[in-house]
Amino acid sequence: MGNENDAAVAKTVRVYSTPACPYCHMVKKFLDDRGIAYEDINVAADEAAAKEMVEKSGQMGVPVIMVGDQIIVGFDKEELIKALGLE
């Protein structure tokens, strides 16, 4: 059986989140459970990162997930699976 996250390995995954956001924790658990590395960016503590997130996504809410150049707003499990090539 091949490694199911081979497709995701080639893509950079960034999660813009806040510590108090339950959906942010769900996204990170989803990625952790699948062994997918990601950069966790706490926009509550990093004003520049928060501004970058809004500029890229047009959204003030978290989580915002970037898989390569694709932006996913919120914990959209199906969209995340597609973006990561896990289907």
C-alpha positions in Angstrom: 0.0 0.0 0.0 1.4 3.4 -1.0 1.7 6.4 1.3 -1.7 8.1 1.0 -0.3 11.6 1.5 2.3 11.4 -1.3 0.4 14.0 -3.3 0.2 16.3 -0.3 4.0 16.1 0.4 4.7 18.3 -2.6 2.3 21.0 -1.5 3.0 23.5 1.2 0.1 23.6 3.7 -0.5 26.7 5.9 -3.2 27.0 8.5 -4.1 30.5 9.6 -5.7 30.1 13.0 -6.4 31.3 16.5 -6.0 29.4 19.7 -9.7 29.8 20.6 -11.1 28.6 17.3 -12.6 25.1 17.5 -12.6 24.6 13.7 -8.9 25.5 13.7 -8.3 22.7 16.1 -10.4 20.3 13.9 -8.3 21.2 10.8 -5.0 20.7 12.6 -6.2 17.3 14.1 -7.4 16.3 10.6 -3.9 17.0 9.2 -2.0 15.5 12.2 -4.1 12.3 12.0 -3.0 11.9 8.4 0.7 12.8 9.0 0.5 15.9 6.8 3.0 18.6 7.8 1.7 22.1 7.9 2.7 25.6 9.1 0.4 26.8 11.9 0.1 30.6 11.8 -1.5 32.2 14.8 -3.2 35.3 13.5 -4.3 36.4 17.0 -0.6 36.9 17.9 0.8 38.0 14.5 -0.8 41.1 13.0 1.2 40.9 9.8 0.0 37.3 9.2 -3.6 38.3 9.9 -3.3 41.1 7.3 -1.7 38.6 4.8 -4.6 36.1 5.5 -7.2 38.8 4.7 -5.4 39.9 1.6 -5.1 36.3 0.2 -8.6 35.1 1.2 -10.7 38.2 1.6 -11.9 36.7 4.9 -11.4 37.9 8.4 -12.6 34.5 9.9 -10.5 31.5 10.7 -9.4 28.9 9.8 -8.1 29.8 6.4 -6.1 26.9 4.9 -3.7 27.2 2.0 -2.7 24.1 0.1 -0.2 25.3 -2.4 -1.9 28.2 -4.0 -5.4 27.0 -3.2 -7.3 28.8 -0.5 -9.9 27.0 1.6 -12.0 29.0 4.0 -13.2 27.2 7.1 -12.9 23.5 7.8 -14.3 22.1 4.5 -13.3 18.5 4.9 -14.2 17.5 1.3 -12.4 20.4 -0.3 -9.4 19.8 1.9 -9.3 16.1 0.9 -9.5 17.1 -2.8 -6.8 19.8 -2.4 -4.5 17.4 -0.6 -5.1 14.6 -3.2 -6.4 12.2 -0.6 -9.4 11.0 -2.5 
